[in-house]
Amino acid sequence: MNKRKKKLFDSWFNLAACICGDKNLPDLPVLNCPSCGIPGIDFQFVGDIPSKIGYLSVWCPSCLHGIIISRVGLPDNDRALPFAASKEEIVRRIPNFTHVHP
């Protein structure tokens, strides 16, 4: 396995873990992109609102790289789109970004 590629994936994964673990959403501090270093990471939770389980997309609006983590807990606020959201609504919120893999 390419160590540089794994380190980049690990950096994205740790960033996603920070977002999942932050109880102050949406007041998350500005985060720098592990791929390009530019601040301003964006994210979106999508899931089953009643069970509070879903997935998290995290991406950089500048370089359009990011990660998707499944089986995450949804926050207790309006940062989550329901699975029932239209494809158009999800695409409007989550851009087509390059997925970082280990």
Backbone as CSV, one residue per row, in Angstrom:
resi,resn,N_x,N_y,N_z,CA_x,CA_y,CA_z,C_x,C_y,C_z
1,MET,0.847,-1.188,0.000,0.000,0.000,0.000,0.888,1.246,0.000
2,ASN,0.513,2.207,-0.782,1.232,3.464,-0.872,1.072,4.238,0.443
3,LYS,2.190,4.514,1.132,2.128,5.184,2.441,1.570,6.600,2.341
4,ARG,1.911,7.298,1.273,1.412,8.666,1.115,-0.110,8.664,0.949
5,LYS,-0.601,7.717,0.138,-2.045,7.593,-0.099,-2.770,7.226,1.197
6,LYS,-2.196,6.298,1.980,-2.802,5.904,3.248,-2.803,7.067,4.237
7,LYS,-1.720,7.825,4.274,-1.648,8.976,5.188,-2.719,10.011,4.827
8,LEU,-2.924,10.236,3.525,-3.952,11.183,3.093,-5.336,10.676,3.495
9,PHE,-5.600,9.391,3.251,-6.888,8.816,3.652,-7.077,8.948,5.166
10,ASP,-6.050,8.612,5.933,-6.142,8.715,7.390,-6.442,10.144,7.832
11,SER,-5.856,11.123,7.155,-6.121,12.532,7.492,-7.585,12.882,7.229
12,TRP,-8.121,12.415,6.100,-9.538,12.649,5.798,-10.428,11.928,6.813
13,PHE,-10.067,10.696,7.138,-10.855,9.915,8.088,-10.872,10.596,9.462
14,ASN,-9.725,11.090,9.915,-9.655,11.794,11.199,-10.475,13.077,11.179
15,LEU,-10.474,13.762,10.054,-11.284,14.974,9.917,-12.763,14.632,10.019
16,ALA,-13.179,13.551,9.361,-14.581,13.107,9.436,-14.931,12.718,10.870
17,ALA,-14.003,12.072,11.572,-14.244,11.694,12.969,-14.427,12.934,13.842
18,CYS,-13.682,14.000,13.561,-13.853,15.262,14.312,-15.253,15.829,14.100
19,ILE,-15.728,15.765,12.864,-17.066,16.278,12.562,-18.120,15.426,13.262
20,CYS,-17.967,14.106,13.202,-18.939,13.202,13.849,-18.948,13.385,15.361
21,GLY,-17.806,13.683,15.928,-17.706,13.788,17.381,-18.003,15.158,17.942
22,ASP,-18.238,16.144,17.076,-18.454,17.505,17.556,-19.917,17.714,17.906
23,LYS,-20.183,17.955,19.158,-21.562,18.172,19.628,-22.037,19.597,19.373
24,ASN,-21.159,20.463,18.833,-21.508,21.865,18.617,-21.888,22.172,17.173
25,LEU,-22.166,21.145,16.385,-22.553,21.407,15.003,-23.756,22.333,14.971
26,PRO,-23.854,23.280,14.105,-23.002,23.550,12.961,-21.869,24.526,13.240
27,ASP,-21.551,24.801,14.481,-20.506,25.764,14.818,-19.127,25.117,14.852
28,LEU,-18.841,24.271,13.882,-17.567,23.593,13.771,-16.500,24.608,13.362
29,PRO,-15.300,24.530,13.930,-14.259,25.461,13.497,-13.899,25.229,12.026
30,VAL,-13.302,26.218,11.416,-12.872,26.080,10.028,-11.784,25.010,9.966
31,LEU,-11.976,24.044,9.081,-11.031,22.932,8.949,-10.305,23.029,7.611
32,ASN,-9.017,22.703,7.619,-8.219,22.730,6.398,-8.331,21.403,5.657
33,CYS,-8.319,21.476,4.345,-8.395,20.294,3.499,-7.096,19.498,3.590
34,PRO,-7.180,18.207,3.874,-5.974,17.384,3.888,-5.327,17.244,2.503
35,SER,-6.089,17.441,1.440,-5.547,17.280,0.081,-4.847,18.532,-0.432
36,CYS,-5.474,19.701,-0.264,-4.889,20.933,-0.827,-4.493,21.966,0.224
37,GLY,-4.936,21.777,1.466,-4.559,22.686,2.547,-5.416,23.929,2.682
38,ILE,-6.342,24.137,1.786,-7.192,25.333,1.834,-8.260,25.146,2.907
39,PRO,-8.496,26.164,3.742,-9.540,26.044,4.763,-10.935,26.102,4.166
40,GLY,-11.882,25.465,4.856,-13.272,25.568,4.441,-13.915,24.256,4.053
41,ILE,-13.553,23.175,4.705,-14.161,21.875,4.443,-15.676,21.976,4.635
42,ASP,-16.418,21.278,3.795,-17.875,21.233,3.929,-18.282,19.775,4.148
43,PHE,-19.484,19.574,4.647,-19.946,18.218,4.939,-21.459,18.168,4.941
44,GLN,-21.972,16.951,4.796,-23.416,16.737,4.843,-23.704,15.343,5.379
45,PHE,-24.570,15.266,6.380,-25.081,13.996,6.875,-26.334,13.655,6.077
46,VAL,-26.519,12.369,5.761,-27.725,11.872,5.116,-28.092,10.582,5.832
47,GLY,-29.369,10.428,6.191,-29.703,9.193,6.878,-31.157,9.045,7.258
48,ASP,-31.373,8.057,8.107,-32.693,7.768,8.654,-32.852,8.621,9.908
49,ILE,-33.663,9.640,9.819,-33.787,10.620,10.907,-34.282,9.969,12.209
50,PRO,-35.324,9.119,12.187,-35.798,8.530,13.451,-34.739,7.678,14.167
51,SER,-33.961,6.889,13.415,-32.954,6.029,14.065,-31.631,6.754,14.287
52,LYS,-31.473,7.932,13.662,-30.247,8.732,13.786,-29.017,8.005,13.252
53,ILE,-29.184,7.186,12.196,-28.073,6.484,11.566,-28.040,6.840,10.085
54,GLY,-26.846,7.060,9.550,-26.736,7.390,8.141,-25.298,7.399,7.683
55,TYR,-25.008,8.297,6.743,-23.640,8.439,6.264,-23.252,9.909,6.270
56,LEU,-21.944,10.135,6.191,-21.395,11.486,6.207,-20.513,11.671,4.985
57,SER,-20.803,12.692,4.197,-19.935,13.103,3.097,-19.170,14.331,3.562
58,VAL,-17.862,14.304,3.376,-16.993,15.427,3.735,-16.156,15.739,2.500
59,TRP,-16.112,17.016,2.093,-15.382,17.367,0.881,-14.800,18.768,0.981
60,CYS,-13.868,19.022,0.095,-13.262,20.344,-0.023,-13.893,21.038,-1.225
61,PRO,-14.516,22.194,-1.029,-15.117,22.910,-2.153,-14.075,23.444,-3.142
62,SER,-12.825,23.556,-2.707,-11.782,24.096,-3.585,-11.223,23.048,-4.544
63,CYS,-10.787,21.894,-4.013,-10.162,20.880,-4.877,-11.096,19.715,-5.200
64,LEU,-12.266,19.691,-4.571,-13.282,18.655,-4.788,-12.745,17.236,-4.548
65,HIS,-12.043,17.085,-3.430,-11.654,15.771,-2.924,-12.373,15.580,-1.598
66,GLY,-12.606,14.323,-1.224,-13.290,14.097,0.038,-13.459,12.623,0.344
67,ILE,-14.307,12.372,1.316,-14.497,11.018,1.838,-15.961,10.846,2.218
68,ILE,-16.430,9.599,2.150,-17.764,9.248,2.633,-17.588,8.173,3.688
69,ILE,-18.203,8.381,4.838,-18.164,7.415,5.933,-19.593,6.948,6.181
70,SER,-19.789,5.630,6.162,-21.136,5.099,6.388,-21.303,4.649,7.831
71,ARG,-22.575,4.449,8.192,-22.947,3.994,9.544,-22.458,4.959,10.623
72,VAL,-22.783,6.233,10.441,-22.459,7.229,11.454,-23.734,7.670,12.155
73,GLY,-23.581,8.152,13.362,-24.701,8.739,14.077,-24.998,10.122,13.523
74,LEU,-26.263,10.437,13.368,-26.660,11.753,12.871,-26.711,12.744,14.021
75,PRO,-26.398,14.009,13.749,-26.457,15.022,14.807,-27.897,15.330,15.217
76,ASP,-28.034,15.945,16.379,-29.354,16.293,16.912,-29.814,17.668,16.433
77,ASN,-29.490,18.011,15.204,-29.939,19.299,14.661,-30.359,19.090,13.212
78,ASP,-30.486,20.150,12.478,-30.997,20.047,11.106,-29.897,19.871,10.066
79,ARG,-28.723,19.373,10.451,-27.629,19.171,9.491,-27.787,17.891,8.677
80,ALA,-28.823,17.118,8.888,-28.984,15.850,8.174,-30.136,15.922,7.173
81,LEU,-29.891,15.410,5.985,-30.952,15.222,5.001,-31.494,13.810,5.183
82,PRO,-32.779,13.617,5.037,-33.324,12.262,5.161,-33.020,11.437,3.915
83,PHE,-32.961,10.110,4.084,-32.802,9.227,2.934,-33.879,9.493,1.891
84,ALA,-35.041,9.933,2.321,-36.161,10.182,1.412,-35.997,11.464,0.592
85,ALA,-34.941,12.239,0.850,-34.724,13.461,0.074,-34.556,13.096,-1.399
86,SER,-34.992,13.981,-2.259,-34.864,13.717,-3.696,-33.387,13.713,-4.103
87,LYS,-33.121,13.004,-5.186,-31.752,12.974,-5.704,-31.282,14.398,-6.025
88,GLU,-32.176,15.198,-6.558,-31.833,16.581,-6.897,-31.409,17.368,-5.660
89,GLU,-32.136,17.167,-4.555,-31.803,17.874,-3.317,-30.438,17.446,-2.793
90,ILE,-30.159,16.155,-2.849,-28.867,15.661,-2.373,-27.745,16.162,-3.275
91,VAL,-27.942,16.125,-4.585,-26.918,16.609,-5.522,-26.709,18.115,-5.376
92,ARG,-27.759,18.846,-5.057,-27.638,20.282,-4.824,-26.748,20.560,-3.619
93,ARG,-26.798,19.685,-2.634,-26.056,19.889,-1.397,-24.664,19.251,-1.423
94,ILE,-24.537,18.080,-2.058,-23.263,17.362,-2.080,-22.738,17.350,-3.513
95,PRO,-21.594,18.011,-3.758,-21.074,18.035,-5.125,-20.474,16.686,-5.531
96,ASN,-20.231,16.532,-6.792,-19.562,15.346,-7.311,-18.071,15.523,-7.034
97,PHE,-17.567,14.884,-5.984,-16.163,15.054,-5.621,-15.388,13.752,-5.798
98,THR,-14.071,13.850,-5.889,-13.187,12.694,-6.014,-13.016,12.057,-4.640
99,HIS,-13.343,10.786,-4.535,-13.244,10.087,-3.263,-11.805,9.699,-2.979
100,VAL,-11.359,10.001,-1.764,-10.023,9.611,-1.321,-10.141,8.215,-0.728
101,HIS,-9.314,7.296,-1.209,-9.333,5.894,-0.750,-8.003,5.553,-0.099
102,PRO,-8.013,4.536,0.779,-6.735,4.126,1.390,-5.833,3.422,0.385
